[in-house]
Amino acid sequence: MKVCVAPASTKTGEAAIDALLEDHSGPSVVGVYRDLSKVPERFKIHTRFEARRGDVASAASLDFSGCDALITATPPLYFSPSGPIQGAREVSSNVKDAVKDSNINRLVYISSCGAQYASGVGEIETNHIAEKTFMDAAPEVVFVRCMYFMENWATELGTIKSDSPYFNSTITPGDHAVPMVSVKDVGAFCASQAFDPGVAELGPFPRIVELHGPKAFSPQDVREAFETVTGKKIEVRYIGKDQLYSHFSQIFSPSVAQLFTEMTTSMLPGGLLLMKEDPEIPPIVRGTQTLVDAFRRLVE
């Protein structure tokens, strides 16, 4: 069996390849990279790994020939000339066309909680678009929905390592816990979904699964984990709901800042992603990695 990962340069893509190659009885792996100089050395020397040049933004560049399964995700499109939403349409269409031109039987898409919503979830709409596009892309389709990657906190390492350590949190209040999962767990789970023959018996397809960490985590838990890893006392600086747009505007264009504001608001208390009456809540699978596990890797 041969599993393709495209794009392979994302954190989740890299984690999926690691998981596939760590299994000595696992399949051969193809990683698709826009820039082959970005292929990690540990992959280059592995006998079951093949790197191919390709870009999900260019339909003509994608070649999934010889592959039986595909693990894919929508790459960050925050600075795409056409914007994240249109960019997601283009990328998803390109990947679907390449799947149709190959013999891929199973597609595993790394999605997001809230992808069932066409609006009200900001940047998560890119995942909604992808899921709608991929529903019939292959005979077996699996959507793995995650809410918040533990590794997202890597953006705060600069201030955490400072003389007066602190980090900003757009998740408020401090005791508000949300499902967080490590990319290591995401990679391992998606790898199993791609090559485990038993998945074929779990239909109907498309199959939707939510992947969470061992429990939900709050900003206070994040602080405690960073303090455990660094040995420092760390301050949390909270960015309130009414400050979100101003905060994201310092990083992104106004339109993208609005998407991030809406997405963040949707996971705060009373937000759309936390509505218990949602009839479409899929089964939940829990990973094993804790915040401390993830943060130790970040600070190494």
C-alpha positions as CSV (number, residue, x, y, z in Angstrom):
1,M,0.0,0.0,0.0
2,K,1.1,3.6,-0.7
3,V,-0.1,6.6,1.2
4,C,0.3,10.2,-0.1
5,V,0.5,13.2,2.1
6,A,-0.2,16.6,0.4
7,P,0.8,19.1,1.4
8,A,3.5,17.4,3.3
9,S,5.3,20.5,4.7
10,T,2.6,21.4,7.2
11,K,3.0,20.4,10.9
12,T,0.2,17.9,10.6
13,G,1.5,16.6,7.3
14,E,4.9,16.0,8.8
15,A,3.5,14.3,11.9
16,A,1.4,12.0,9.7
17,I,4.5,11.0,7.7
18,D,6.4,10.4,10.9
19,A,3.6,8.1,12.2
20,L,3.4,6.2,8.9
21,L,7.2,5.6,8.7
22,E,7.5,4.7,12.4
23,D,5.2,1.7,11.9
24,H,7.6,-0.9,10.5
25,S,4.7,-2.8,9.0
26,G,3.3,0.5,7.5
27,P,2.9,1.5,3.9
28,S,5.2,3.3,1.5
29,V,4.8,7.1,1.8
30,V,4.8,9.8,-0.8
31,G,5.2,13.4,0.4
32,V,4.2,16.3,-1.9
33,Y,6.3,19.4,-1.5
34,R,6.2,22.7,-3.3
35,D,9.9,23.0,-2.6
36,L,11.9,19.8,-2.4
37,S,14.6,21.5,-0.3
38,K,12.1,21.5,2.5
39,V,12.0,17.7,2.8
40,P,13.4,16.7,6.2
41,E,16.6,14.7,6.1
42,R,15.1,11.9,8.2
43,F,12.5,11.4,5.4
44,K,15.0,11.6,2.6
45,I,17.0,8.6,3.9
46,H,14.0,6.4,4.7
47,T,13.6,3.5,2.2
48,R,9.8,3.7,2.3
49,F,9.6,7.4,1.5
50,E,9.4,9.2,-1.8
51,A,9.2,13.0,-2.3
52,R,7.4,14.5,-5.2
53,R,7.3,18.1,-6.3
54,G,3.8,19.6,-6.3
55,D,1.7,22.4,-5.1
56,V,-2.0,22.2,-4.1
57,A,-2.4,25.7,-5.5
58,S,-1.5,24.3,-9.0
59,A,-3.7,21.6,-10.3
60,A,-1.2,20.7,-13.1
61,S,1.6,20.0,-10.6
62,L,-0.3,17.4,-8.6
63,D,0.5,13.7,-9.3
64,F,-1.0,11.1,-6.9
65,S,-0.4,8.2,-9.3
66,G,0.3,4.9,-7.7
67,C,-1.1,5.9,-4.4
68,D,-4.0,4.2,-2.6
69,A,-4.8,6.8,0.1
70,L,-4.3,10.5,0.6
71,I,-4.0,12.5,3.8
72,T,-4.6,16.2,3.0
73,A,-5.3,19.5,4.7
74,T,-6.1,23.0,3.6
75,P,-2.8,25.0,4.0
76,P,-2.7,28.4,5.7
77,L,-4.2,30.8,3.1
78,Y,-4.2,34.0,5.2
79,F,-2.1,35.9,2.7
80,S,-3.5,34.4,-0.5
81,P,-4.1,37.0,-3.1
82,S,-7.6,35.7,-3.6
83,G,-8.3,35.5,0.1
84,P,-8.7,32.4,2.4
85,I,-12.2,31.5,1.3
86,Q,-11.7,31.7,-2.5
87,G,-8.2,30.1,-2.0
88,A,-9.9,27.2,-0.2
89,R,-12.2,26.6,-3.1
90,E,-9.3,26.6,-5.6
91,V,-7.1,24.3,-3.5
92,S,-9.9,21.8,-2.7
93,S,-10.9,21.7,-6.4
94,N,-7.3,21.0,-7.4
95,V,-6.8,18.2,-4.9
96,K,-10.2,16.6,-5.8
97,D,-9.3,16.7,-9.5
98,A,-5.9,15.0,-8.8
99,V,-7.6,12.4,-6.7
100,K,-10.1,11.7,-9.5
101,D,-7.2,11.3,-12.0
102,S,-5.6,8.7,-9.7
103,N,-6.5,5.4,-8.2
104,I,-6.9,6.7,-4.7
105,N,-9.6,4.8,-2.8
106,R,-9.4,6.6,0.6
107,L,-9.1,10.3,1.4
108,V,-8.5,11.6,4.9
109,Y,-9.0,15.3,5.4
110,I,-7.7,17.1,8.4
111,S,-10.6,19.4,9.1
112,S,-11.9,21.6,12.0
113,C,-14.7,21.4,14.5
114,G,-17.5,23.7,13.1
115,A,-16.8,22.6,9.5
116,Q,-20.5,21.7,9.3
117,Y,-21.4,25.4,9.3
118,A,-21.3,27.5,6.2
119,S,-21.2,30.8,8.1
120,G,-20.6,32.2,11.6
121,V,-17.3,30.4,12.1
122,G,-14.9,32.7,10.3
123,E,-11.8,31.1,8.9
124,I,-13.2,27.6,9.6
125,E,-15.4,28.2,6.5
126,T,-12.3,27.1,4.5
127,N,-12.8,23.6,6.1
128,H,-16.5,23.7,5.3
129,I,-15.7,24.4,1.7
130,A,-13.2,21.5,1.6
131,E,-15.5,19.0,3.2
132,K,-18.3,19.8,0.7
133,T,-15.8,19.4,-2.2
134,F,-14.3,16.2,-0.9
135,M,-17.5,14.4,0.0
136,D,-17.5,12.3,-3.2
137,A,-13.8,12.7,-4.1
138,A,-13.1,9.0,-3.3
139,P,-15.0,5.8,-2.4
140,E,-13.9,6.2,1.2
141,V,-13.7,9.7,2.7
142,V,-12.8,10.5,6.4
143,F,-13.1,14.0,7.9
144,V,-11.0,14.4,11.1
145,R,-12.2,17.5,12.9
146,C,-10.0,19.2,15.4
147,M,-10.7,22.5,17.3
148,Y,-7.4,23.9,18.5
149,F,-3.8,22.6,18.1
150,M,-1.7,22.7,21.2
151,E,1.2,23.8,19.0
152,N,-0.7,27.0,18.2
153,W,0.8,28.3,21.4
154,A,4.3,28.3,19.8
155,T,3.6,31.8,18.7
156,E,4.0,32.9,22.3
157,L,7.4,31.4,22.9
158,G,9.2,34.7,22.3
159,T,7.6,36.4,25.3
160,I,7.6,33.3,27.4
161,K,11.4,33.1,27.1
162,S,11.8,36.8,27.9
163,D,13.0,38.2,31.2
164,S,9.4,39.0,32.2
165,P,7.7,35.9,30.8
166,Y,4.1,36.2,29.7
167,F,1.8,35.0,26.9
168,N,-1.3,36.4,25.3
169,S,-4.5,34.4,25.2
170,T,-7.4,35.1,22.9
171,I,-9.3,32.4,24.8
172,T,-11.2,33.9,27.6
173,P,-12.0,33.7,30.5
174,G,-9.0,32.0,32.1
175,D,-10.9,29.0,33.2
176,H,-12.7,28.5,29.8
177,A,-11.6,25.0,28.6
178,V,-11.7,24.0,24.9
179,P,-10.7,20.8,23.1
180,M,-7.0,21.0,22.3
181,V,-5.0,18.3,20.5
182,S,-1.4,17.8,19.7
183,V,-0.3,17.6,16.0
184,K,1.5,14.4,17.0
185,D,-1.9,12.8,17.9
186,V,-3.4,14.3,14.7
187,G,-0.6,12.7,12.6
188,A,-0.9,9.3,14.3
189,F,-4.7,9.2,14.1
190,C,-4.8,10.3,10.4
191,A,-2.1,7.8,9.5
192,S,-4.2,5.0,11.0
193,Q,-7.3,6.2,9.2
194,A,-5.4,6.2,5.9
195,F,-3.9,2.7,5.9
196,D,-5.9,0.6,8.5
197,P,-8.1,-1.8,6.4
198,G,-10.6,-1.9,9.3
199,V,-11.6,1.6,8.5
200,A,-13.5,0.3,5.4
201,E,-15.9,-1.5,7.8
202,L,-16.7,1.7,9.8
203,G,-18.7,3.5,7.1
204,P,-21.0,4.9,5.9
205,F,-18.8,7.4,4.1
206,P,-18.0,10.2,4.4
207,R,-17.1,9.3,8.0
208,I,-16.7,12.2,10.4
209,V,-14.7,12.0,13.7
210,E,-13.8,14.7,16.2
211,L,-10.2,14.4,17.5
212,H,-9.6,15.9,21.0
213,G,-6.8,15.7,23.5
214,P,-7.1,13.7,26.7
215,K,-9.2,16.5,28.1
216,A,-10.2,20.1,27.4
217,F,-7.7,22.7,28.4
218,S,-8.0,26.3,29.6
219,P,-5.5,29.2,29.4
220,Q,-4.8,28.5,33.1
221,D,-3.8,25.0,32.1
222,V,-1.6,26.4,29.4
223,R,0.1,28.6,31.9
224,E,0.7,25.8,34.3
225,A,2.1,23.6,31.5
226,F,4.5,26.3,30.3
227,E,5.6,26.9,33.9
228,T,6.3,23.1,34.3
229,V,8.3,23.0,31.1
230,T,10.3,26.3,31.6
231,G,10.5,26.4,35.4
232,K,9.4,30.1,35.3
233,K,6.4,31.9,36.7
234,I,4.4,33.1,33.7
235,E,1.8,35.8,33.4
236,V,-1.3,35.4,31.2
237,R,-2.4,38.6,29.4
238,Y,-6.0,38.1,28.2
239,I,-7.3,39.6,25.0
240,G,-11.1,40.2,25.6
241,K,-13.7,39.6,23.0
242,D,-14.0,43.3,22.3
243,Q,-10.3,43.5,21.6
244,L,-10.0,40.5,19.2
245,Y,-10.4,42.5,16.0
246,S,-7.8,45.0,17.0
247,H,-5.4,42.2,18.0
248,F,-5.8,40.3,14.7
249,S,-5.6,43.5,12.7
250,Q,-2.0,43.8,13.8
251,I,-1.2,40.6,12.0
252,F,-3.6,40.2,9.1
253,S,-5.5,42.3,6.6
254,P,-8.9,43.7,7.7
255,S,-10.8,40.9,6.0
256,V,-8.7,38.1,7.4
257,A,-8.7,39.8,10.9
258,Q,-12.5,39.7,10.7
259,L,-12.5,36.0,9.9
260,F,-10.2,35.2,12.8
261,T,-12.3,37.4,15.2
262,E,-15.4,35.4,14.2
263,M,-13.7,32.1,14.4
264,T,-12.3,32.9,17.9
265,T,-15.6,34.2,19.1
266,S,-17.3,31.0,18.0
267,M,-15.3,28.9,20.5
268,L,-15.8,31.3,23.5
269,P,-18.6,30.8,26.0
270,G,-21.9,31.0,24.2
271,G,-20.2,30.5,20.8
272,L,-21.5,28.5,17.9
273,L,-19.0,25.7,18.3
274,L,-20.1,25.0,21.9
275,M,-23.8,24.8,21.2
276,K,-24.9,21.5,22.9
277,E,-28.1,21.2,20.8
278,D,-26.2,20.7,17.6
279,P,-27.6,17.5,16.1
280,E,-24.5,16.8,14.0
281,I,-22.0,16.2,16.8
282,P,-19.9,13.3,15.6
283,P,-18.1,10.6,17.7
284,I,-15.1,11.8,19.7
285,V,-11.7,10.1,19.7
286,R,-9.2,11.2,22.3
287,G,-5.4,11.5,21.8
288,T,-2.9,10.9,24.6
289,Q,-0.6,13.9,24.3
290,T,-0.8,16.5,27.1
291,L,0.1,20.2,27.0
292,V,3.3,19.4,28.8
293,D,4.2,16.8,26.2
294,A,3.6,19.2,23.4
295,F,5.3,22.1,25.0
296,R,8.4,20.1,25.8
297,R,8.9,19.5,22.1
298,L,8.3,23.2,21.4
299,V,11.0,24.4,23.7
300,E,13.6,21.7,22.8
